[in-house]
Amino acid sequence: MIYISEKAKEKIHQLRKDAELDDTYFLRVGVVGGGCSGLSYKLDFDNESQPNDQVFEDHGIKLVTDLKSFLYLCDTTLEFSDGLNGKGFHFSNPNASRTCGCGESFSV
């Protein structure tokens, strides 16, 4: 399962509304090679499912990831912060053995 915090849910609803996307759009979460720790997170709205997609729903938000990314994201929580220490989405990933200072990349 991939989870989403209440604050991230609110921000996703706002972003979807601002972009004038209807309810057919879901949040696609993925992992790609790169970043200073080796792997980086990827977030985007999408409305096309792929054959090996893993589909989850938490707090009313549909989250979709490909099977390969799910191996890295299992039990991860998507968070959102708007505080003084940084603003934006970040991942609380129990599978990450190391993360970079900016929080955008990790290794396992």
Summary of the structure (lengths in Angstrom):
residues: 108
radius of gyration: 13.5
end to end distance: 17.9
largest distance: 40.7
contacts: 288
relative contact order: 0.26
helix: 19%
strand: 45%
